[in-house]
Structure formats: C-alpha cells, structure tokens
C-alpha cells in the first residue's frame, strides 16, 4: 500500500478518537511538547506526512527512542526486501503473538488490501496455522512463528528463507518481527487502547 493510503487510514483512525493512550503513558498534547519533542514531531511529520500517531504517541515520552524507532520503521514498513504484502503477514503474526489489539486493528485491513486473504488473517487471529498459503507466505509464517515461539529458527527454516529472499531478506524479515514486537511491547506497557468495536485478540497461554 502506498504511504498516502496508509496515512488516510491512520487519519480516519485518529478522527474517531481511536487508540488513545491510557494514563500510564498518556498522549502528550503538541502544545505541551518540550524542545526535543517538538523536533522529533517535526521530523516525524516530514517523514510520514502525518502527525505523531499510534504507537509513537507513548514513545514521545522518550523522543529519541521515538525518532530512532520511526526511522527503522520507515525502512522495514515500506522498503524491506520482502515487499509490503509479506511484511504485513509478518506484522500480523507479531501482533497475534503479543496479543496487541491496536497493532492488529491497524494492520489487518492493510494486509488484506495488500493481498493476504481474509481466511489467512482470521486463522492467525485465532492462533491457528492458516491453510492454503502460498509458498512465500508459508516461509514467512513459519519463520516468524518459529522465531517468536522458540526464540530462534531451525536450519531448515533459515535455509528456506535464505533461498527465497537471500541473506538481506532474512535480516529484514527478522527485523520486521523484532520491530513490531518492540512496538507491541510499548503499546502493551502503555495500555494503548484500540478503538471501540475493534477486534480483541484473546491472550495466548504463557
């Protein structure tokens, strides 16, 4: 999906008051930004063509972390070696693993529009292995779930991913899982809420 379409989706989200941070790490009104936060917000606007939103709102309490996270996301979200469709699949796996409702709320419609079948996203939401995935989807799904579950990947899983996507692709796929786990952690710590009516992912067993 083009950046402009993603920004439109996020604008609609913000317009409905969705995803406001809870009292743990409340969203800072722009008029209350300090100098460092104002600079970080200006750089965010220049890069994303939108004001600070979503997981970056609680991160604004540490603007350097926010800016570094945004910079990594600029590459992993839009320019990775996997392309947008497969990266969205990895993002959904990560959101499911962390039971992160807001991350799922934002990325499920993006994934479907990018070409991931709704039956696949539904299975992931239900913590089931999807059936009928393409070969590329299977590689990304297996790599991502194995990484989250086992904290590493097997030789077979690595070799399949490397053969298909190259070493750069393996690094990027690992990075996508790690980056969206970082955002999921921050959102979970902040208790950043998905909007009313959004899907609530069941908590996975510890």
N, C-alpha and C positions, 0 to 999 in steps of 0.2 A: 504494500500500500504506500502511496506517496505520502510525504510528510504533511502536505496540506490536508489530506483526508484525515490523517491521524489527529492533526490539530483541531479539525472540525469536530471529530468525535469527542475530544477532550473538552472543547469549548461547550458542547452540549452537556457534558457531564458536570462541568463547573456551574453552568447556568441553572441546573436543577439543584444545586447545593450538595451534590454528591461528594462523598469521600472526604468529609471534613474531619480533621484530626481530633481525637479525644483530648481530654485535659492533660494527659501525660506529656505530650509534646504538641501543644496547640499551634494551629496555624498562626503565623505572625503576620499581622496586617502590614502591608507595604509601607504605610506611613510611619510604622514603628521600627523599620529596619535601621540598623546601625550602618556605618560606612562600608564595612566589609560585606554585609548582607546586601546593601544596595548594589555594590559592584558585582556580586555573584548573581543577583537577579537580572542585572543588565546584560551580563554575559549569557545567561540562560535565555533571555528573550532574543538576543541576537542569533543564538544557535538554533533554538527550537521554534522561533516565530510565535511564541506564546508565553504568557507569564508563568511563573513557577506554579506547578500543579502536582497533584497526586503525591507519590512517594517523596518528591523533592520538597514538599512543604514541611514535614517534620525534620528533614535533613537541613533545612535552613537554620536550625539552631546551631549547626556547625557548618558555616557556609563553605569552608574549604573542602570538607567531605562532600557536600552537595555538588560543588563545581567539578571535583575530580570524578564523582560518580556520573554526573551528566556527560562529561567528556568521554568516558568509557562507553556509556550508553549510546552516544552519537554514532560510534562505530559499530558496536555489537547489534544495535537495533536496526540500523539502516544499511550497513555496508559490509556485513560479515561474508565470509567465503561460502556460507550455506545458502544465502538468499533469504528473502523475507518469509517465504512460506514455511520452510523447515525451521527457521529460527522461532517462528511463532509456535510451532509444535513443541519445541524445547521449552519455551516460556510457559506454556500450559502445563507441561509435566512438572516444572518447578513450582508453579503456583499451587498445583494439586499436592505436591509433596509437603509444602509449607502451609497447606490449608489457608491460602491467602485470598480472601474473597475479593478485595479490590483489584488485585492483580488479575484475577480471573475475569472479573467484570469488564475490565478494560480490554483484555487481550483475546477473549473468546470470539467476539464479533470480528476482530481484526483477522484472527486465524481463519475463520470461515470465509471471509471475503477474500483472503489470500489463497484459498484453495483447499484448506483442510475440511474434510467432510464433517457435517454435524454429528454423524454417528461416532466418529473418532473422538471429537471433543466430549461428547456425552459419556463415552466409555472412560475417558481419562477422569472426568469429574466423578464418576462412580468408582474410581480406583480399580477399574478393570482394564485388562490388556485389550486394545481395540482389535477387531478383526478386519481383514480386507485392506490393510495398509499397503501403500506402495513399498517397493524395496527401500527407497530413500527414507520414507517415514519410519520403517522398521528399524533401520540403522540408527536414526536419531532417537527414536523412542527407547530402544534397547540401551544405547549408550547413556542416555540421560537417566533412565530409571536405575540402571546398574550403578551409575556414579552416585546417585542420591542414596540408594539403599546400602551399597557396600563400601562407599567412600573411595572407590577405585573401580577400574574396569578390567575385565579379563583380556587376555591376549587375543582371543577370537574377536571380541567386540572391538578392541582397538584396531585390529588388522582390517576388519570390515570397514570401519570408518575411515581409516587412512587410505585404503584402496580406492574408496569412492570420493573422498573430499580432500585427500592429501594431508600433509602434516599441518599446514596452515588451517585447514578445515577442522582438524582435531582440536587444535588450540582454540579456535574460535568457538566451536561447539562447547568445549569445556568452559570457556569464558562466558558464554551466554547463560549456561546453568549457574555458574558462580555469581554472575552479576545480578540475575533475577532472584537468586537466593539472598543476596545482600539486601536488595530492595524489599523482599518479603520479610526478612528479619526486621528491618527498620519499621515497616508497616505494622507487623505484629507487636513489636515493642511499644509503638506509639498507640496501638489500638485504633488505627486509622480505619474508619468505617466505610464500607461500601454503601451505596445509596439504598434507600428503602426499595424493596422489591427485587433487589439483586439476588442472584443465587447464593446460598450459603453452603459452602463446602463442608461436609462432615469432617470432624477431626479424625486423622488416621491414628491407629494404635501406636503407642510409644514403642 
